[in-house]
Amino acid sequence: MTRHSKNNTANPIFTYHERRKVKDFNTLKQRLGRDSMRKCEQCWLCLSTAIKPVCTPLGYVYCKECILNNLSKQMEDYKQRLQEWEAQCVALERQKHDRDERKSEDRKRKLISESVYGISGVKTPKKENGVSDNTKNRDVSVPDSNFWVSGASAAEKSDDSAAGANLPSKPKSGMKCPITGHHLKLKDLVDMKPDTSDASSDAGSDRIWICSVSQKPISHHQAYLDRKTGKVLLKRYVTVSTSGEETQFISLIPAGTGFSAHNNVSAKKYRPALL
């Protein structure tokens, strides 16, 4: 019987060690090393050395083929959403038309029944079996004012008809940056022509980008892209205007390192907590 006390489920509470061993609950945290960081010459989509690199106005580098495929996929999704929206609009218009036809038929039927057969000309007595019309109307109007009954009130009926007439919102057009979500156009992409060096210390990299002025590797340093020439320069060789006008240079997103002072080096995955 003493063997049961050594099982993980024998204690009335979960210990810290037991909580760490649970794989399906609680937030996961992982310390990322230098190998997990993106390099400055790598594409943000395929995470490989960018082929025919292009840059967005916010400094994100993509392969030209990767970003064009992504933008074309966004356009296809938008066309599909637009077709679904048009189909919903047609269905709602058809429902509205059918509802209007039913109302028109009801009005015609009521008009015929009251005018042709002369029912409207017959005067009904005010009292019938000792019950006045006011009492009968009051009894009939009681269920209509009961908001607990589904569809009993006239306001709810009018709201239902108004809700059926309202069309869904039209999907927004335009392409977005896959990383930031900001609006992006093809004309906003800037072609890059960085100087490269084949002599790289990293085994997984064929070439690295170097500064066009100093011929030094860019690595994790802050760099700028010249819009006119497509060259990449280190920050020390660039003079950026502080005015609100569009400058000639684009600030590139620097590469990551294994140091927490430079960038975030921890990753989290939020999952349900184990009580």
Secondary structure by P-SEA (a helix, b strand, c coil): cccccccccccccccaaaaaacccccbbbbbbccccccccccccccccccccbbbccccccccaaaaaaaaaaaaaaaaaaaaaaaaaaaaaaaaaaaaaaaaaaaaaaaaaaaccccccccccccccccccaaaaaaaaaccccccccccccaaaaaaaaaaaacccccccccccccccccccccccbbbbbbbbbcccccccccbbbbbccccccccccbbbbccccccccccccbbbbccccccccccccccccccccccccbbbbbccccc
